[in-house]
Amino acid sequence: MLIGPVGAPITRTRNPVRGFLDIPRDVVLALVTVGGMRWGASDFGPRESGDIMHFDLAT
């Protein structure tokens, strides 16, 4: 995911299109609707991590 030197600005060394935030829509829908999981991008409360790559059980 890192392209170029570590000390370079993030806008030049990282590209989310290359997989960092690339979760297929069908995977998200299956985890939430079939798996009963919460998605960090939309289902967490104000005191919880809103990490877009995070799923957990809604217990």
PQR file of N, CA, C, O and H, with PARSE charges and radii, in Angstrom:
ATOM      1  N   MET A   1       0.812  -1.193   0.000 -0.4000 1.5000
ATOM      2  CA  MET A   1       0.000   0.000   0.000 -0.0000 2.0000
ATOM      3  C   MET A   1       0.856   1.258   0.000  0.5500 1.7000
ATOM      4  O   MET A   1       0.459   2.265  -0.586 -0.5500 1.4000
ATOM      5  N   LEU A   2       2.014   1.227   0.637 -0.4000 1.5000
ATOM      6  CA  LEU A   2       2.898   2.382   0.685 -0.0000 2.0000
ATOM      7  C   LEU A   2       3.685   2.457  -0.612  0.5500 1.7000
ATOM      8  O   LEU A   2       4.303   1.481  -1.038 -0.5500 1.4000
ATOM      9  H   LEU A   2       2.336   0.408   1.113  0.4000 1.0000
ATOM     10  N   ILE A   3       3.655   3.627  -1.231 -0.4000 1.5000
ATOM     11  CA  ILE A   3       4.391   3.847  -2.473 -0.0000 2.0000
ATOM     12  C   ILE A   3       5.333   5.011  -2.228  0.5500 1.7000
ATOM     13  O   ILE A   3       4.880   6.123  -1.955 -0.5500 1.4000
ATOM     14  H   ILE A   3       3.153   4.419  -0.885  0.4000 1.0000
ATOM     15  N   GLY A   4       6.621   4.778  -2.318 -0.4000 1.5000
ATOM     16  CA  GLY A   4       7.598   5.838  -2.107 -0.0000 2.0000
ATOM     17  C   GLY A   4       8.160   5.825  -0.698  0.5500 1.7000
ATOM     18  O   GLY A   4       7.889   4.902   0.070 -0.5500 1.4000
ATOM     19  H   GLY A   4       6.989   3.874  -2.540  0.4000 1.0000
ATOM     20  N   PRO A   5       8.951   6.855  -0.347 -0.5600 1.5000
ATOM     21  CA  PRO A   5       9.602   6.898   0.958  0.2800 2.0000
ATOM     22  C   PRO A   5       8.624   7.134   2.105  0.5500 1.7000
ATOM     23  O   PRO A   5       7.622   7.830   1.949 -0.5500 1.4000
ATOM     24  N   VAL A   6       8.927   6.547   3.253 -0.4000 1.5000
ATOM     25  CA  VAL A   6       8.060   6.650   4.428 -0.0000 2.0000
ATOM     26  C   VAL A   6       7.870   8.100   4.870  0.5500 1.7000
ATOM     27  O   VAL A   6       6.795   8.455   5.354 -0.5500 1.4000
ATOM     28  H   VAL A   6       9.742   5.981   3.380  0.4000 1.0000
ATOM     29  N   GLY A   7       8.886   8.940   4.716 -0.4000 1.5000
ATOM     30  CA  GLY A   7       8.806  10.331   5.165 -0.0000 2.0000
ATOM     31  C   GLY A   7       8.025  11.255   4.246  0.5500 1.7000
ATOM     32  O   GLY A   7       7.783  12.408   4.604 -0.5500 1.4000
ATOM     33  H   GLY A   7       9.759   8.652   4.323  0.4000 1.0000
ATOM     34  N   ALA A   8       7.624  10.784   3.077 -0.4000 1.5000
ATOM     35  CA  ALA A   8       6.876  11.625   2.134 -0.0000 2.0000
ATOM     36  C   ALA A   8       5.452  11.851   2.636  0.5500 1.7000
ATOM     37  O   ALA A   8       4.951  11.054   3.430 -0.5500 1.4000
ATOM     38  H   ALA A   8       7.820   9.847   2.787  0.4000 1.0000
ATOM     39  N   PRO A   9       4.793  12.920   2.190 -0.5600 1.5000
ATOM     40  CA  PRO A   9       3.404  13.176   2.614  0.2800 2.0000
ATOM     41  C   PRO A   9       2.485  12.005   2.265  0.5500 1.7000
ATOM     42  O   PRO A   9       2.635  11.377   1.216 -0.5500 1.4000
ATOM     43  N   ILE A  10       1.539  11.721   3.148 -0.4000 1.5000
ATOM     44  CA  ILE A  10       0.609  10.601   2.970 -0.0000 2.0000
ATOM     45  C   ILE A  10      -0.151  10.704   1.653  0.5500 1.7000
ATOM     46  O   ILE A  10      -0.442   9.691   1.019 -0.5500 1.4000
ATOM     47  H   ILE A  10       1.417  12.231   4.000  0.4000 1.0000
ATOM     48  N   THR A  11      -0.472  11.928   1.244 -0.4000 1.5000
ATOM     49  CA  THR A  11      -1.233  12.100  -0.003 -0.0000 2.0000
ATOM     50  C   THR A  11      -0.453  11.622  -1.219  0.5500 1.7000
ATOM     51  O   THR A  11      -1.049  11.370  -2.266 -0.5500 1.4000
ATOM     52  H   THR A  11      -0.236  12.752   1.760  0.4000 1.0000
ATOM     53  N   ARG A  12       0.867  11.491  -1.107 -0.4000 1.5000
ATOM     54  CA  ARG A  12       1.685  11.012  -2.224 -0.0000 2.0000
ATOM     55  C   ARG A  12       2.078   9.547  -2.081  0.5500 1.7000
ATOM     56  O   ARG A  12       2.440   8.918  -3.076 -0.5500 1.4000
ATOM     57  H   ARG A  12       1.351  11.696  -0.256  0.4000 1.0000
ATOM     58  N   THR A  13       2.018   8.984  -0.876 -0.4000 1.5000
ATOM     59  CA  THR A  13       2.521   7.623  -0.668 -0.0000 2.0000
ATOM     60  C   THR A  13       1.439   6.562  -0.486  0.5500 1.7000
ATOM     61  O   THR A  13       1.730   5.369  -0.561 -0.5500 1.4000
ATOM     62  H   THR A  13       1.723   9.495  -0.068  0.4000 1.0000
ATOM     63  N   ARG A  14       0.216   6.971  -0.254 -0.4000 1.5000
ATOM     64  CA  ARG A  14      -0.851   5.993  -0.009 -0.0000 2.0000
ATOM     65  C   ARG A  14      -2.044   6.253  -0.922  0.5500 1.7000
ATOM     66  O   ARG A  14      -2.426   7.399  -1.158 -0.5500 1.4000
ATOM     67  H   ARG A  14      -0.021   7.941  -0.194  0.4000 1.0000
ATOM     68  N   ASN A  15      -2.616   5.185  -1.424 -0.4000 1.5000
ATOM     69  CA  ASN A  15      -3.758   5.292  -2.323 -0.0000 2.0000
ATOM     70  C   ASN A  15      -4.829   4.298  -1.877  0.5500 1.7000
ATOM     71  O   ASN A  15      -4.662   3.097  -2.086 -0.5500 1.4000
ATOM     72  H   ASN A  15      -2.306   4.254  -1.232  0.4000 1.0000
ATOM     73  N   PRO A  16      -5.940   4.768  -1.259 -0.5600 1.5000
ATOM     74  CA  PRO A  16      -6.970   3.855  -0.767  0.2800 2.0000
ATOM     75  C   PRO A  16      -7.629   3.018  -1.858  0.5500 1.7000
ATOM     76  O   PRO A  16      -8.227   1.982  -1.564 -0.5500 1.4000
ATOM     77  N   VAL A  17      -7.529   3.448  -3.098 -0.4000 1.5000
ATOM     78  CA  VAL A  17      -8.112   2.687  -4.200 -0.0000 2.0000
ATOM     79  C   VAL A  17      -7.402   1.353  -4.370  0.5500 1.7000
ATOM     80  O   VAL A  17      -7.960   0.430  -4.964 -0.5500 1.4000
ATOM     81  H   VAL A  17      -7.044   4.289  -3.336  0.4000 1.0000
ATOM     82  N   ARG A  18      -6.195   1.237  -3.864 -0.4000 1.5000
ATOM     83  CA  ARG A  18      -5.430  -0.001  -3.994 -0.0000 2.0000
ATOM     84  C   ARG A  18      -5.750  -1.022  -2.920  0.5500 1.7000
ATOM     85  O   ARG A  18      -4.974  -1.955  -2.713 -0.5500 1.4000
ATOM     86  H   ARG A  18      -5.742   1.986  -3.382  0.4000 1.0000
ATOM     87  N   GLY A  19      -6.882  -0.871  -2.226 -0.4000 1.5000
ATOM     88  CA  GLY A  19      -7.328  -1.912  -1.323 -0.0000 2.0000
ATOM     89  C   GLY A  19      -7.546  -1.518   0.118  0.5500 1.7000
ATOM     90  O   GLY A  19      -8.205  -2.260   0.846 -0.5500 1.4000
ATOM     91  H   GLY A  19      -7.512  -0.113  -2.394  0.4000 1.0000
ATOM     92  N   PHE A  20      -7.030  -0.393   0.568 -0.4000 1.5000
ATOM     93  CA  PHE A  20      -7.159  -0.048   1.978 -0.0000 2.0000
ATOM     94  C   PHE A  20      -8.612   0.100   2.404  0.5500 1.7000
ATOM     95  O   PHE A  20      -8.986  -0.394   3.468 -0.5500 1.4000
ATOM     96  H   PHE A  20      -6.494   0.209  -0.023  0.4000 1.0000
ATOM     97  N   LEU A  21      -9.429   0.754   1.618 -0.4000 1.5000
ATOM     98  CA  LEU A  21     -10.845   0.954   1.940 -0.0000 2.0000
ATOM     99  C   LEU A  21     -11.743   0.310   0.893  0.5500 1.7000
ATOM    100  O   LEU A  21     -12.859   0.776   0.663 -0.5500 1.4000
ATOM    101  H   LEU A  21      -9.125   1.155   0.753  0.4000 1.0000
ATOM    102  N   ASP A  22     -11.282  -0.720   0.278 -0.4000 1.5000
ATOM    103  CA  ASP A  22     -11.995  -1.320  -0.836 -0.0000 2.0000
ATOM    104  C   ASP A  22     -12.719  -2.596  -0.398  0.5500 1.7000
ATOM    105  O   ASP A  22     -12.257  -3.705  -0.666 -0.5500 1.4000
ATOM    106  H   ASP A  22     -10.376  -1.098   0.465  0.4000 1.0000
ATOM    107  N   ILE A  23     -13.855  -2.426   0.277 -0.4000 1.5000
ATOM    108  CA  ILE A  23     -14.662  -3.579   0.667 -0.0000 2.0000
ATOM    109  C   ILE A  23     -15.805  -3.676  -0.350  0.5500 1.7000
ATOM    110  O   ILE A  23     -16.571  -2.726  -0.509 -0.5500 1.4000
ATOM    111  H   ILE A  23     -14.230  -1.525   0.495  0.4000 1.0000
ATOM    112  N   PRO A  24     -15.923  -4.801  -1.027 -0.5600 1.5000
ATOM    113  CA  PRO A  24     -17.019  -4.946  -1.989  0.2800 2.0000
ATOM    114  C   PRO A  24     -18.388  -4.787  -1.305  0.5500 1.7000
ATOM    115  O   PRO A  24     -18.592  -5.248  -0.182 -0.5500 1.4000
ATOM    116  N   ARG A  25     -19.294  -4.141  -1.990 -0.4000 1.5000
ATOM    117  CA  ARG A  25     -20.641  -3.880  -1.458 -0.0000 2.0000
ATOM    118  C   ARG A  25     -21.322  -5.166  -1.007  0.5500 1.7000
ATOM    119  O   ARG A  25     -21.947  -5.197   0.053 -0.5500 1.4000
ATOM    120  H   ARG A  25     -19.128  -3.766  -2.902  0.4000 1.0000
ATOM    121  N   ASP A  26     -21.207  -6.222  -1.799 -0.4000 1.5000
ATOM    122  CA  ASP A  26     -21.851  -7.497  -1.457 -0.0000 2.0000
ATOM    123  C   ASP A  26     -21.325  -8.071  -0.141  0.5500 1.7000
ATOM    124  O   ASP A  26     -22.078  -8.688   0.613 -0.5500 1.4000
ATOM    125  H   ASP A  26     -20.699  -6.196  -2.660  0.4000 1.0000
ATOM    126  N   VAL A  27     -20.045  -7.872   0.134 -0.4000 1.5000
ATOM    127  CA  VAL A  27     -19.462  -8.361   1.383 -0.0000 2.0000
ATOM    128  C   VAL A  27     -20.043  -7.595   2.567  0.5500 1.7000
ATOM    129  O   VAL A  27     -20.410  -8.198   3.576 -0.5500 1.4000
ATOM    130  H   VAL A  27     -19.433  -7.371  -0.478  0.4000 1.0000
ATOM    131  N   VAL A  28     -20.129  -6.277   2.452 -0.4000 1.5000
ATOM    132  CA  VAL A  28     -20.707  -5.462   3.528 -0.0000 2.0000
ATOM    133  C   VAL A  28     -22.158  -5.863   3.775  0.5500 1.7000
ATOM    134  O   VAL A  28     -22.560  -6.065   4.920 -0.5500 1.4000
ATOM    135  H   VAL A  28     -19.831  -5.788   1.633  0.4000 1.0000
ATOM    136  N   LEU A  29     -22.934  -5.977   2.721 -0.4000 1.5000
ATOM    137  CA  LEU A  29     -24.346  -6.348   2.866 -0.0000 2.0000
ATOM    138  C   LEU A  29     -24.508  -7.721   3.514  0.5500 1.7000
ATOM    139  O   LEU A  29     -25.377  -7.903   4.366 -0.5500 1.4000
ATOM    140  H   LEU A  29     -22.607  -5.813   1.790  0.4000 1.0000
ATOM    141  N   ALA A  30     -23.690  -8.672   3.123 -0.4000 1.5000
ATOM    142  CA  ALA A  30     -23.782 -10.024   3.708 -0.0000 2.0000
ATOM    143  C   ALA A  30     -23.411 -10.013   5.191  0.5500 1.7000
ATOM    144  O   ALA A  30     -24.095 -10.637   6.002 -0.5500 1.4000
ATOM    145  H   ALA A  30     -22.984  -8.523   2.431  0.4000 1.0000
ATOM    146  N   LEU A  31     -22.340  -9.315   5.550 -0.4000 1.5000
ATOM    147  CA  LEU A  31     -21.927  -9.276   6.951 -0.0000 2.0000
ATOM    148  C   LEU A  31     -22.995  -8.621   7.833  0.5500 1.7000
ATOM    149  O   LEU A  31     -23.232  -9.055   8.960 -0.5500 1.4000
ATOM    150  H   LEU A  31     -21.784  -8.808   4.892  0.4000 1.0000
ATOM    151  N   VAL A  32     -23.632  -7.577   7.310 -0.4000 1.5000
ATOM    152  CA  VAL A  32     -24.624  -6.840   8.104 -0.0000 2.0000
ATOM    153  C   VAL A  32     -25.982  -7.547   8.111  0.5500 1.7000
ATOM    154  O   VAL A  32     -26.570  -7.736   9.176 -0.5500 1.4000
ATOM    155  H   VAL A  32     -23.440  -7.224   6.394  0.4000 1.0000
ATOM    156  N   THR A  33     -26.484  -7.935   6.946 -0.4000 1.5000
ATOM    157  CA  THR A  33     -27.837  -8.498   6.884 -0.0000 2.0000
ATOM    158  C   THR A  33     -27.884  -9.979   7.244  0.5500 1.7000
ATOM    159  O   THR A  33     -28.758 -10.393   8.005 -0.5500 1.4000
ATOM    160  H   THR A  33     -26.006  -7.782   6.081  0.4000 1.0000
ATOM    161  N   VAL A  34     -26.983 -10.772   6.727 -0.4000 1.5000
ATOM    162  CA  VAL A  34     -26.982 -12.207   6.996 -0.0000 2.0000
ATOM    163  C   VAL A  34     -26.240 -12.523   8.295  0.5500 1.7000
ATOM    164  O   VAL A  34     -26.702 -13.324   9.107 -0.5500 1.4000
ATOM    165  H   VAL A  34     -26.272 -10.435   6.109  0.4000 1.0000
ATOM    166  N   GLY A  35     -25.096 -11.890   8.476 -0.4000 1.5000
ATOM    167  CA  GLY A  35     -24.272 -12.163   9.647 -0.0000 2.0000
ATOM    168  C   GLY A  35     -24.686 -11.422  10.903  0.5500 1.7000
ATOM    169  O   GLY A  35     -24.210 -11.741  11.992 -0.5500 1.4000
ATOM    170  H   GLY A  35     -24.720 -11.239   7.816  0.4000 1.0000
ATOM    171  N   GLY A  36     -25.570 -10.433  10.771 -0.4000 1.5000
ATOM    172  CA  GLY A  36     -26.033  -9.680  11.929 -0.0000 2.0000
ATOM    173  C   GLY A  36     -24.957  -8.831  12.591  0.5500 1.7000
ATOM    174  O   GLY A  36     -25.019  -8.558  13.789 -0.5500 1.4000
ATOM    175  H   GLY A  36     -25.957 -10.174   9.886  0.4000 1.0000
ATOM    176  N   MET A  37     -23.973  -8.416  11.805 -0.4000 1.5000
ATOM    177  CA  MET A  37     -22.871  -7.637  12.358 -0.0000 2.0000
ATOM    178  C   MET A  37     -23.116  -6.134  12.218  0.5500 1.7000
ATOM    179  O   MET A  37     -23.916  -5.695  11.392 -0.5500 1.4000
ATOM    180  H   MET A  37     -23.922  -8.637  10.831  0.4000 1.0000
ATOM    181  N   ARG A  38     -22.418  -5.366  13.035 -0.4000 1.5000
ATOM    182  CA  ARG A  38     -22.449  -3.908  12.917 -0.0000 2.0000
ATOM    183  C   ARG A  38     -21.233  -3.485  12.105  0.5500 1.7000
ATOM    184  O   ARG A  38     -20.161  -4.082  12.203 -0.5500 1.4000
ATOM    185  H   ARG A  38     -21.769  -5.723  13.706  0.4000 1.0000
ATOM    186  N   TRP A  39     -21.424  -2.433  11.294 -0.4000 1.5000
ATOM    187  CA  TRP A  39     -20.343  -1.910  10.466 -0.0000 2.0000
ATOM    188  C   TRP A  39     -19.891  -0.584  11.050  0.5500 1.7000
ATOM    189  O   TRP A  39     -20.710   0.298  11.309 -0.5500 1.4000
ATOM    190  H   TRP A  39     -22.295  -1.948  11.214  0.4000 1.0000
ATOM    191  N   GLY A  40     -18.589  -0.441  11.257 -0.4000 1.5000
ATOM    192  CA  GLY A  40     -18.030   0.765  11.853 -0.0000 2.0000
ATOM    193  C   GLY A  40     -18.321   2.033  11.071  0.5500 1.7000
ATOM    194  O   GLY A  40     -18.322   3.119  11.650 -0.5500 1.4000
ATOM    195  H   GLY A  40     -17.923  -1.158  11.047  0.4000 1.0000
ATOM    196  N   ALA A  41     -18.566   1.926   9.787 -0.4000 1.5000
ATOM    197  CA  ALA A  41     -18.823   3.108   8.969 -0.0000 2.0000
ATOM    198  C   ALA A  41     -20.187   3.725   9.246  0.5500 1.7000
ATOM    199  O   ALA A  41     -20.396   4.905   8.964 -0.5500 1.4000
ATOM    200  H   ALA A  41     -18.565   1.043   9.317  0.4000 1.0000
ATOM    201  N   SER A  42     -21.124   2.946   9.796 -0.4000 1.5000
ATOM    202  CA  SER A  42     -22.469   3.501   9.950 -0.0000 2.0000
ATOM    203  C   SER A  42     -23.225   3.069  11.199  0.5500 1.7000
ATOM    204  O   SER A  42     -24.177   3.746  11.589 -0.5500 1.4000
ATOM    205  H   SER A  42     -20.955   1.987  10.025  0.4000 1.0000
ATOM    206  N   ASP A  43     -22.846   1.987  11.831 -0.4000 1.5000
ATOM    207  CA  ASP A  43     -23.680   1.424  12.889 -0.0000 2.0000
ATOM    208  C   ASP A  43     -23.192   1.633  14.314  0.5500 1.7000
ATOM    209  O   ASP A  43     -23.838   1.177  15.257 -0.5500 1.4000
ATOM    210  H   ASP A  43     -22.072   1.438  11.514  0.4000 1.0000
ATOM    211  N   PHE A  44     -22.068   2.311  14.490 -0.4000 1.5000
ATOM    212  CA  PHE A  44     -21.523   2.481  15.830 -0.0000 2.0000
ATOM    213  C   PHE A  44     -22.017   3.779  16.449  0.5500 1.7000
ATOM    214  O   PHE A  44     -22.320   4.741  15.744 -0.5500 1.4000
ATOM    215  H   PHE A  44     -21.543   2.681  13.724  0.4000 1.0000
ATOM    216  N   GLY A  45     -22.094   3.794  17.765 -0.4000 1.5000
ATOM    217  CA  GLY A  45     -22.508   4.990  18.484 -0.0000 2.0000
ATOM    218  C   GLY A  45     -21.385   6.008  18.580  0.5500 1.7000
ATOM    219  O   GLY A  45     -20.276   5.757  18.110 -0.5500 1.4000
ATOM    220  H   GLY A  45     -21.848   3.012  18.338  0.4000 1.0000
ATOM    221  N   PRO A  46     -21.665   7.160  19.188 -0.5600 1.5000
ATOM    222  CA  PRO A  46     -20.678   8.246  19.250  0.2800 2.0000
ATOM    223  C   PRO A  46     -19.461   7.934  20.128  0.5500 1.7000
ATOM    224  O   PRO A  46     -18.437   8.607  20.008 -0.5500 1.4000
ATOM    225  N   ARG A  47     -19.549   6.943  20.995 -0.4000 1.5000
ATOM    226  CA  ARG A  47     -18.422   6.613  21.884 -0.0000 2.0000
ATOM    227  C   ARG A  47     -17.624   5.402  21.426  0.5500 1.7000
ATOM    228  O   ARG A  47     -16.758   4.914  22.151 -0.5500 1.4000
ATOM    229  H   ARG A  47     -20.381   6.397  21.093  0.4000 1.0000
ATOM    230  N   GLU A  48     -17.914   4.919  20.225 -0.4000 1.5000
ATOM    231  CA  GLU A  48     -17.232   3.738  19.715 -0.0000 2.0000
ATOM    232  C   GLU A  48     -16.424   4.101  18.474  0.5500 1.7000
ATOM    233  O   GLU A  48     -16.674   5.121  17.832 -0.5500 1.4000
ATOM    234  H   GLU A  48     -18.617   5.316  19.636  0.4000 1.0000
ATOM    235  N   SER A  49     -15.454   3.254  18.148 -0.4000 1.5000
ATOM    236  CA  SER A  49     -14.632   3.473  16.967 -0.0000 2.0000
ATOM    237  C   SER A  49     -15.490   3.422  15.709  0.5500 1.7000
ATOM    238  O   SER A  49     -16.288   2.502  15.529 -0.5500 1.4000
ATOM    239  H   SER A  49     -15.251   2.426  18.670  0.4000 1.0000
ATOM    240  N   GLY A  50     -15.324   4.400  14.854 -0.4000 1.5000
ATOM    241  CA  GLY A  50     -16.043   4.428  13.594 -0.0000 2.0000
ATOM    242  C   GLY A  50     -15.184   3.955  12.436  0.5500 1.7000
ATOM    243  O   GLY A  50     -15.341   4.426  11.309 -0.5500 1.4000
ATOM    244  H   GLY A  50     -14.675   5.148  15.000  0.4000 1.0000
ATOM    245  N   ASP A  51     -14.291   3.043  12.702 -0.4000 1.5000
ATOM    246  CA  ASP A  51     -13.382   2.535  11.686 -0.0000 2.0000
ATOM    247  C   ASP A  51     -14.171   1.889  10.555  0.5500 1.7000
ATOM    248  O   ASP A  51     -14.940   0.955  10.786 -0.5500 1.4000
ATOM    249  H   ASP A  51     -14.163   2.660  13.617  0.4000 1.0000
ATOM    250  N   ILE A  52     -13.987   2.374   9.354 -0.4000 1.5000
ATOM    251  CA  ILE A  52     -14.747   1.890   8.198 -0.0000 2.0000
ATOM    252  C   ILE A  52     -14.437   0.431   7.867  0.5500 1.7000
ATOM    253  O   ILE A  52     -15.239  -0.232   7.209 -0.5500 1.4000
ATOM    254  H   ILE A  52     -13.362   3.132   9.167  0.4000 1.0000
ATOM    255  N   MET A  53     -13.294  -0.075   8.309 -0.4000 1.5000
ATOM    256  CA  MET A  53     -12.923  -1.459   8.036 -0.0000 2.0000
ATOM    257  C   MET A  53     -13.305  -2.399   9.186  0.5500 1.7000
ATOM    258  O   MET A  53     -12.910  -3.565   9.190 -0.5500 1.4000
ATOM    259  H   MET A  53     -12.643   0.463   8.844  0.4000 1.0000
ATOM    260  N   HIS A  54     -14.059  -1.904  10.143 -0.4000 1.5000
ATOM    261  CA  HIS A  54     -14.363  -2.694  11.342 -0.0000 2.0000
ATOM    262  C   HIS A  54     -15.788  -3.232  11.316  0.5500 1.7000
ATOM    263  O   HIS A  54     -16.738  -2.499  11.044 -0.5500 1.4000
ATOM    264  H   HIS A  54     -14.380  -0.957  10.140  0.4000 1.0000
ATOM    265  N   PHE A  55     -15.920  -4.512  11.600 -0.4000 1.5000
ATOM    266  CA  PHE A  55     -17.214  -5.171  11.787 -0.0000 2.0000
ATOM    267  C   PHE A  55     -17.154  -5.892  13.121  0.5500 1.7000
ATOM    268  O   PHE A  55     -16.106  -6.424  13.490 -0.5500 1.4000
ATOM    269  H   PHE A  55     -15.148  -5.108  11.821  0.4000 1.0000
ATOM    270  N   ASP A  56     -18.265  -5.919  13.852 -0.4000 1.5000
ATOM    271  CA  ASP A  56     -18.311  -6.721  15.066 -0.0000 2.0000
ATOM    272  C   ASP A  56     -19.732  -7.203  15.309  0.5500 1.7000
ATOM    273  O   ASP A  56     -20.676  -6.753  14.661 -0.5500 1.4000
ATOM    274  H   ASP A  56     -19.116  -5.487  13.553  0.4000 1.0000
ATOM    275  N   LEU A  57     -19.866  -8.125  16.253 -0.4000 1.5000
ATOM    276  CA  LEU A  57     -21.173  -8.664  16.589 -0.0000 2.0000
ATOM    277  C   LEU A  57     -21.961  -7.624  17.393  0.5500 1.7000
ATOM    278  O   LEU A  57     -21.402  -6.972  18.275 -0.5500 1.4000
ATOM    279  H   LEU A  57     -19.098  -8.491  16.780  0.4000 1.0000
ATOM    280  N   ALA A  58     -23.210  -7.473  17.104 -0.4000 1.5000
ATOM    281  CA  ALA A  58     -24.073  -6.507  17.801 -0.0000 2.0000
ATOM    282  C   ALA A  58     -24.599  -7.132  19.090  0.5500 1.7000
ATOM    283  O   ALA A  58     -25.785  -7.444  19.193 -0.5500 1.4000
ATOM    284  H   ALA A  58     -23.664  -8.003  16.387  0.4000 1.0000
ATOM    285  N   THR A  59     -23.725  -7.314  20.061 -0.4000 1.5000
ATOM    286  CA  THR A  59     -24.145  -7.924  21.326 -0.0000 2.0000
ATOM    287  C   THR A  59     -24.244  -6.878  22.409  0.5500 1.7000
ATOM    288  O   THR A  59     -24.583  -7.199  23.548 -0.5500 1.4000
ATOM    289  H   THR A  59     -22.762  -7.061  19.977  0.4000 1.0000
TER
END
